[in-house]
């Protein structure tokens, strides 16, 4: 049975421009995402909001995972706060499987994101959740939570985002997609 580790942000200190925070909204997406994965025959493990990033990585690495998917929303640097839009899908620079997974997620995400030309894959070596996990890992920034329009789009599309990510995961793991 294929397996995935779902890692919604544990950053409760990362506020949305008009209420709520990154941890809260990414956990809502995870709550909607997991039933699709289970219905599709995928074993799911998940972090909890109380964990530190080191604990999340340790938990993911303690199991045989086929994919590690981290869910985040972004914020611009202070001088550009509220001005940037886009979705970034990060993968560890040297991970061939991570890159392929990121590309699949980005390609599918373009179908639902209001500005498809602002969805991009980004190689990186700086994110611990990509660098230190054993499984191929992807971190998606679903939009900018410091931009009022983007923050509202995220809130209005929790279920749509979750279903889209589930579809990507099933395609990455090569299993049929199923509705819960």
C-alpha positions as CSV (number, residue, x, y, z in Angstrom):
1,X,0.0,0.0,0.0
2,X,1.5,3.4,-1.0
3,X,2.0,5.9,1.9
4,X,2.2,9.6,2.3
5,X,3.1,11.9,5.2
6,X,0.9,15.0,5.3
7,X,2.6,17.9,7.1
8,X,0.4,21.0,7.5
9,X,2.2,24.0,8.8
10,X,2.8,24.2,12.6
11,X,3.3,28.0,12.3
12,X,0.5,29.4,14.4
13,X,2.5,32.6,14.8
14,X,2.2,33.3,11.0
15,X,-1.0,35.3,10.8
16,X,-3.3,35.8,7.9
17,X,-3.9,39.4,6.9
18,X,-7.5,39.5,8.1
19,X,-7.8,36.7,10.7
20,X,-6.6,33.2,11.4
21,X,-3.1,31.8,10.8
22,X,-1.2,29.5,8.6
23,X,-1.3,26.6,10.9
24,X,-5.1,26.8,11.2
25,X,-5.8,27.0,7.4
26,X,-3.2,24.4,6.4
27,X,-4.7,21.9,8.9
28,X,-8.1,22.6,7.4
29,X,-6.7,21.6,4.0
30,X,-5.2,18.5,5.5
31,X,-8.5,17.6,7.1
32,X,-10.2,17.7,3.6
33,X,-7.2,16.1,1.8
34,X,-6.8,12.9,3.9
35,X,-10.3,11.4,3.2
36,X,-9.5,11.5,-0.6
37,X,-6.1,9.7,0.0
38,X,-7.7,7.1,2.2
39,X,-10.5,6.4,-0.3
40,X,-7.8,6.0,-3.0
41,X,-6.1,3.3,-0.9
42,X,-3.2,5.4,0.3
43,X,-1.9,5.0,3.9
44,X,-1.6,8.4,5.5
45,X,0.4,9.6,8.4
46,X,0.2,13.2,9.6
47,X,1.9,15.6,12.0
48,X,0.1,17.4,14.8
49,X,0.1,21.2,15.4
50,X,1.9,20.8,18.8
51,X,5.0,19.3,17.2
52,X,8.2,21.1,16.4
53,X,9.7,20.9,12.9
54,X,12.3,18.5,14.1
55,X,9.6,16.2,15.6
56,X,7.7,16.4,12.3
57,X,10.7,15.3,10.3
58,X,11.6,12.6,12.8
59,X,8.0,11.2,12.6
60,X,8.0,11.2,8.8
61,X,11.4,9.5,8.8
62,X,10.3,6.8,11.3
63,X,8.0,5.3,8.7
64,X,8.4,4.0,5.2
65,X,6.9,6.9,3.2
66,X,6.5,7.2,-0.6
67,X,6.0,11.0,-0.4
68,X,6.2,13.7,2.2
69,X,3.8,16.6,1.4
70,X,4.1,19.8,3.4
71,X,1.3,22.3,3.3
72,X,2.0,26.0,3.7
73,X,0.9,29.5,2.7
74,X,3.4,32.3,2.0
75,X,4.1,35.8,3.2
76,X,6.0,38.5,1.3
77,X,9.0,40.4,2.8
78,X,7.8,43.3,4.9
79,X,8.5,45.9,2.2
80,X,6.2,43.9,-0.2
81,X,3.6,42.8,2.2
82,X,0.2,42.3,0.6
83,X,1.5,42.9,-2.9
84,X,2.6,39.5,-4.1
85,X,0.5,36.6,-5.5
86,X,1.5,33.2,-6.5
87,X,1.9,29.5,-5.5
88,X,5.4,28.0,-5.1
89,X,6.0,24.3,-5.1
90,X,9.4,23.5,-3.5
91,X,11.5,20.4,-3.8
92,X,15.1,19.5,-2.8
93,X,17.4,20.4,-5.6
94,X,19.0,17.0,-6.1
95,X,15.9,14.9,-5.6
96,X,14.7,13.5,-8.9
97,X,11.5,12.1,-7.4
98,X,10.9,15.3,-5.4
99,X,11.2,17.3,-8.6
100,X,8.8,15.1,-10.5
101,X,6.3,15.3,-7.7
102,X,6.6,19.1,-7.5
103,X,6.1,19.4,-11.2
104,X,2.9,17.2,-11.1
105,X,1.6,19.2,-8.2
106,X,2.3,22.5,-9.9
107,X,0.8,21.3,-13.2
108,X,-2.4,20.3,-11.5
109,X,-2.6,23.3,-9.3
110,X,-2.6,25.6,-12.3
111,X,-6.0,24.3,-13.1
112,X,-7.5,25.7,-9.9
113,X,-5.3,28.7,-9.0
114,X,-6.7,32.1,-10.2
115,X,-3.3,33.1,-11.8
116,X,-1.9,29.9,-13.3
117,X,1.1,31.8,-14.7
118,X,2.1,32.5,-11.1
119,X,2.4,28.8,-10.1
120,X,6.0,27.6,-10.2
121,X,8.3,24.9,-9.0
122,X,11.3,26.0,-7.0
123,X,14.4,23.9,-6.3
124,X,16.0,24.6,-2.9
125,X,18.5,23.3,-0.4
126,X,17.5,25.6,2.5
127,X,14.2,24.1,3.7
128,X,14.8,21.5,6.4
129,X,11.5,19.7,5.7
130,X,12.8,18.9,2.2
131,X,16.5,18.5,3.0
132,X,16.1,16.2,6.0
133,X,13.2,13.9,5.1
134,X,14.0,10.5,3.8
135,X,11.0,10.3,1.5
136,X,10.8,12.4,-1.7
137,X,9.4,15.7,-0.3
138,X,7.4,18.6,-1.7
139,X,6.4,21.8,0.1
140,X,3.6,23.8,-1.4
141,X,2.9,27.4,-0.6
142,X,-0.7,27.5,-1.7
143,X,-0.8,31.3,-1.9
144,X,0.1,34.5,-0.1
145,X,-1.7,34.9,3.2
146,X,-0.6,38.5,3.6
147,X,-2.4,39.5,0.4
148,X,-6.1,40.0,1.2
149,X,-7.3,38.7,-2.1
150,X,-5.1,35.5,-1.9
151,X,-6.0,34.9,1.8
152,X,-9.7,35.0,0.9
153,X,-9.1,32.7,-2.1
154,X,-7.4,30.2,0.2
155,X,-10.3,30.3,2.7
156,X,-12.9,30.0,0.0
157,X,-11.2,27.1,-1.7
158,X,-10.1,24.8,1.1
159,X,-11.9,21.8,-0.3
160,X,-10.9,22.5,-3.9
161,X,-7.2,22.8,-2.9
162,X,-7.4,19.6,-1.0
163,X,-9.1,17.6,-3.8
164,X,-6.6,19.0,-6.3
165,X,-3.6,18.0,-4.1
166,X,-5.2,14.5,-3.6
167,X,-5.5,14.1,-7.3
168,X,-1.8,15.0,-7.7
169,X,-0.7,12.6,-4.9
170,X,-2.6,9.7,-6.5
171,X,-1.0,10.5,-9.9
172,X,2.5,10.7,-8.2
173,X,1.9,7.3,-6.5
174,X,0.3,5.8,-9.5
175,X,-3.0,4.8,-7.9
176,X,-6.6,5.5,-9.1
177,X,-8.2,8.6,-7.6
178,X,-11.3,8.0,-5.6
179,X,-13.9,10.2,-4.0
180,X,-14.4,9.7,-0.3
